[in-house]
């Protein structure tokens, strides 16, 4: 499987995943498809991006060849806490906005009940992802995994002074 180690490639992966999600939304939300299908398919693409990123990203000192443990979401606890917090922040903003009077679903929706169900599924997916990231970080903090030495990077030799 693909292993992404450098930060620039990780950023490129995230940007590409967002672009794929936008394209998927543009293709899926057509009048030909029944109401809940496009939103749920879009949610599946969203979850797939997290799964592929989690399984592919590798941190410094993390073994490259073997797959990560199933519970492990990040290389270091801090990253999991940050990502989990951002996911929960999104949930809190949406829920807080709906409590304050901002509707969770656009009033122009053809099927408001179905749109609410899809919005709730979207929020539940973010809560589950946040819990998985927090759980991973707590386990990593309790028992940090063994690291492997970094491979040598051969590049251009630096001139001697």
Secondary structure, 3 states (H helix, E strand, C coil): CCCECCHHHHHHHHHHHHHHHHHHHHHHCCCCCCHHHHHHHHHHHHHHHHHHHHHHECCCCCCCCCCCCCCCCCCCHHHHHHHHHHHHHHHHHHHHHHHHCCCCCCCCCCCHHHHHHHHHHHHHHHHHHHHHHHHHHHHHHHCCCCCCCCCCCCCCCCCCC
